[in-house]
Amino acid sequence: MWHDTRATRRLGVRYPIVQGPFGGGLSSPRLAAAVSNAGGLGSFGAQGIAPARITEVIQEIRSLTSSPFAVNLWVSTEDSGAFIQSSGSYAAATEALSESFRELDLEPPSLPVSSWPAFEDQVAGLLDAQPPVFSFIFGVPPAAVLEECRRRDIVTIGTATTVDEAVALEKAGVDLVVASGAEAGGHRPSFLRAAELSVTGTLSLVPQVVDALSVPVIAAGGIADGRGVAAALALGAQAVQIGTAFLACEESNATPAHREALFGPRARDTMLTRVFTGRLARGLRNRLAEALEARSAPLLPYPLQGQLIGALREEALRRGRLDLVALWSGQSAALLRHRRAADLFQDLLETTGRILGQLVEPESLARTGA
């Protein structure tokens, strides 16, 4: 059967479908549990949340599903020098956003801006709570962390944007590797080279990573329906990771306006930019991003840039000003059809099964003249 793969057996799930983890408060225990209950691997992005909250999230997901699920962390939680910025550089970045703050009748936040919880503290809380699967981006955890995961029977999933990154993850002892093509929404989690130099598309990246590794590979980037799942499996992937299509479902923690935008005509146009957070990420094109890109506006290191822009978010959403907020999206949002996770998951299974069934049935091949 097409859905019985090395990835499903290693993860303990029925189907090779992983819900992409969303940082920035977009994940929800409800969505993670819905995907896991359907037979896939639900995920919760714990970027930026305190260790105690990570424990609560894991407990909440466990109350909603008895199936495996993943909790995701960022190995690199801040850029070099992020919290020793000069008042001058902060003022320059703030000035570039002054018009937007004025339009919303807001005062920009002032230094110092609060720091994120450290990865070391977050992962300690995660290990204590012992989720079935630990996934991570932006690097390779210390060897001691991976060894502790093995000791506690926690399956590990690392994310690569290049073949070299994938090889580094396998050498570190990671159980599965996500090969994330440039079509993916959200941040480009590159860690060996600049993200701008690590933008290989999924169609090219996945088979190269498959050929280079012995561990199961999970394809990600631009996969939004059963056609994408079938294509990824044909390229040698043992599973797929789907982000934007699940983000658009009502069970996610995305705002209604964000979810609605993913189904609208603007979803056909995305851009890779650093202006929203200081790290390269793909989202829907909007006026703020275009203006800052056009002016080559000064940017702060991650996470300061994101916190500065984030100060606009609540009021902008209240006023319906989607031109002033980041709306993450992959390049295949125009393919979205389903607003409930269960409906999306069922369609993924039916379409993938139909396509792969046609590929192996002699009668189907004969009818096409193959």
Residue pairs with C-beta under 8 A, 6 or more apart in sequence:
2 233
2 352
2 353
2 356
3 14
3 15
3 16
3 349
3 352
3 353
5 16
5 216
5 233
5 238
5 239
6 216
6 238
7 16
7 176
7 216
7 217
7 218
7 238
7 239
8 14
8 15
8 16
8 238
8 239
10 155
10 175
10 176
10 216
11 18
11 41
11 68
11 133
11 155
11 176
11 239
12 67
12 68
12 132
12 155
13 36
13 39
13 40
13 41
13 67
13 68
14 39
14 40
15 38
15 39
15 40
15 345
15 349
16 40
16 218
16 229
16 233
16 238
16 239
16 240
17 35
17 39
17 40
17 41
17 229
17 239
17 240
17 242
17 345
17 348
18 40
18 41
18 43
18 70
18 157
18 178
18 218
18 239
18 240
18 241
18 242
19 31
19 32
19 35
19 40
19 41
19 42
19 43
19 241
19 242
19 243
19 246
20 43
20 184
20 186
20 220
20 241
20 242
20 243
20 244
20 246
20 247
21 27
21 43
21 44
21 45
21 70
21 71
21 72
21 135
22 45
22 186
22 243
22 247
22 252
22 253
22 254
22 328
23 45
23 46
23 47
23 48
23 72
23 74
23 186
23 187
24 45
24 47
24 48
24 328
25 48
25 253
26 45
26 247
26 252
26 253
26 254
26 328
27 43
27 44
27 45
27 46
27 252
27 253
28 44
28 251
28 252
28 253
29 44
29 57
29 60
29 61
29 64
30 64
30 251
31 42
31 246
31 249
31 251
31 252
31 253
31 341
32 42
32 43
32 44
32 61
32 64
32 65
32 69
32 70
33 42
33 61
33 64
33 65
33 69
34 42
34 249
34 251
34 341
34 342
34 345
35 41
35 42
35 43
35 246
35 341
35 345
36 42
36 61
36 65
36 67
36 68
36 69
37 64
37 65
37 67
38 341
38 342
38 345
38 346
39 67
39 345
40 345
41 68
41 69
41 70
41 133
41 239
42 61
42 65
42 67
42 69
42 70
43 69
43 70
43 71
43 72
43 135
44 57
44 61
44 69
44 70
44 71
44 72
45 72
46 53
46 54
46 57
46 71
46 72
46 73
46 122
46 126
47 72
47 73
47 74
47 77
47 116
48 77
48 116
48 117
48 303
49 57
49 117
49 122
50 117
50 122
50 125
51 117
51 121
51 122
51 124
51 125
51 126
52 125
54 71
54 122
54 125
54 126
54 129
55 125
55 128
55 129
57 71
58 71
58 126
58 129
58 130
58 131
59 129
61 69
61 131
68 132
68 133
68 155
69 131
69 132
69 133
70 131
70 132
70 133
70 134
70 135
70 157
71 126
71 129
71 131
71 133
71 134
71 135
72 134
72 135
72 136
72 137
73 119
73 122
73 123
73 126
73 134
73 135
73 136
74 119
74 136
74 137
74 138
74 189
75 119
75 136
75 137
75 138
75 139
75 140
75 141
75 191
76 119
76 138
76 139
76 191
77 116
77 117
77 118
77 119
77 303
78 115
78 116
78 301
78 302
78 303
79 278
79 279
79 301
79 302
80 301
81 301
82 115
82 300
82 301
82 302
82 303
82 304
83 112
83 113
83 115
83 304
85 111
85 300
85 301
85 304
87 111
89 298
89 300
90 111
90 300
90 304
92 298
93 297
93 298
93 299
93 300
93 304
93 305
93 308
94 101
94 108
94 308
96 292
96 295
96 297
96 298
97 108
97 292
97 297
97 308
97 309
97 312
98 108
100 288
100 312
100 324
101 107
101 108
101 311
101 312
103 321
103 324
104 312
104 315
104 316
104 319
104 321
104 324
105 315
106 311
106 312
106 315
108 308
108 311
109 307
109 308
109 311
113 304
113 307
113 308
114 307
115 303
116 303
119 141
123 134
123 141
123 145
126 134
127 145
127 148
127 149
127 152
127 154
130 152
130 154
131 154
132 154
132 155
133 154
133 155
133 156
133 157
134 149
134 154
134 155
134 156
134 157
135 156
135 157
135 158
135 159
135 178
136 156
136 157
136 158
136 159
137 158
137 159
137 187
137 189
138 159
138 187
138 189
138 190
138 191
139 191
140 158
140 168
140 169
140 172
140 174
140 191
141 172
143 172
143 173
146 156
146 172
146 173
146 174
147 173
149 155
149 156
150 173
155 175
155 176
156 173
156 174
156 175
156 176
157 174
157 175
157 176
157 177
157 178
157 218
158 169
158 172
158 174
158 176
158 177
158 178
159 169
159 177
159 178
159 180
159 189
159 220
160 166
160 168
160 169
160 177
160 178
160 179
160 180
160 209
161 180
161 182
161 188
161 189
161 190
161 195
161 198
161 199
161 200
161 205
162 190
162 192
162 193
162 198
162 200
162 205
163 205
163 208
163 209
163 212
164 192
164 193
165 190
165 191
165 192
165 198
166 177
166 179
166 209
166 212
166 213
166 217
167 212
167 213
168 192
169 177
170 177
170 213
170 214
170 215
174 215
175 215
175 216
176 215
176 216
176 217
176 218
176 238
176 239
177 209
177 213
177 215
177 216
177 217
177 218
178 217
178 218
178 219
178 220
178 241
179 202
179 205
179 206
179 209
179 210
179 217
179 218
179 219
179 220
179 221
179 237
180 188
180 189
180 202
180 205
180 220
180 221
180 241
181 200
181 201
181 202
181 203
181 204
181 205
181 206
181 219
181 220
181 221
181 222
182 188
182 199
182 200
182 201
182 202
182 221
182 272
182 282
183 201
183 202
183 221
183 222
183 282
183 330
183 331
183 332
184 202
184 220
184 221
184 222
184 243
184 282
184 330
185 243
185 244
185 247
185 270
185 282
185 283
185 328
185 329
185 330
185 331
185 333
186 243
186 281
186 282
186 283
186 328
186 330
187 277
187 279
187 280
187 281
188 195
188 198
188 199
188 272
188 279
188 280
188 281
188 282
190 197
190 198
190 280
192 198
195 279
195 280
196 280
199 272
200 208
201 221
201 222
202 219
202 220
202 221
202 222
202 223
202 232
203 231
203 235
205 221
206 217
206 219
206 232
206 235
206 236
206 237
207 235
207 236
209 217
210 217
210 235
210 236
210 237
211 236
216 238
216 239
217 236
217 237
217 238
217 239
218 237
218 238
218 239
218 240
218 241
219 232
219 235
219 237
219 239
219 240
219 241
220 240
220 241
220 242
220 243
221 330
222 228
222 330
222 331
222 332
223 229
223 231
223 232
223 240
223 241
223 242
223 245
223 332
224 242
224 244
224 245
224 330
224 332
224 333
224 335
224 336
225 245
225 332
225 335
225 337
225 347
225 348
225 351
226 347
226 348
226 349
226 350
226 351
226 352
226 353
226 354
226 355
227 351
227 355
228 240
228 242
228 332
229 240
229 242
229 348
229 351
229 352
230 351
230 352
230 355
230 356
230 359
232 240
233 240
233 352
233 356
234 359
242 348
243 330
244 262
244 328
244 329
244 330
244 332
244 333
244 336
245 332
245 335
245 336
245 338
245 344
246 252
246 341
246 344
247 254
247 258
247 259
247 262
247 328
247 329
248 254
248 259
248 262
248 263
248 333
248 336
248 338
248 339
249 259
249 338
249 339
249 340
249 341
249 344
250 259
250 339
250 340
251 340
251 341
252 259
255 317
257 317
257 320
257 322
258 327
259 339
261 267
261 284
261 322
261 327
261 329
262 284
262 327
262 329
262 333
262 336
263 333
263 336
263 339
266 284
266 285
267 284
267 329
267 333
267 334
267 336
268 333
268 334
269 284
269 285
270 282
270 283
270 284
270 285
270 329
270 330
270 331
270 333
271 282
271 283
271 284
271 285
271 289
271 290
271 293
272 280
272 281
272 282
273 280
273 281
273 283
273 289
273 292
273 293
274 280
274 281
274 299
274 305
275 288
275 289
275 292
275 293
275 297
275 299
275 305
275 309
276 283
276 289
276 305
276 306
276 309
276 326
277 302
277 303
277 305
277 306
277 309
277 326
278 299
278 300
278 301
278 302
278 303
278 304
278 305
278 306
279 302
281 326
281 328
282 328
282 329
282 330
282 331
283 289
283 326
283 327
283 328
283 329
284 327
284 328
284 329
284 333
286 322
286 323
286 324
286 325
286 327
287 323
287 324
288 309
288 323
288 324
288 325
289 326
291 297
292 299
299 305
300 308
309 326
312 324
312 325
313 325
316 322
316 324
316 325
317 325
337 344
337 347
338 344
338 347
357 364
358 364
359 365
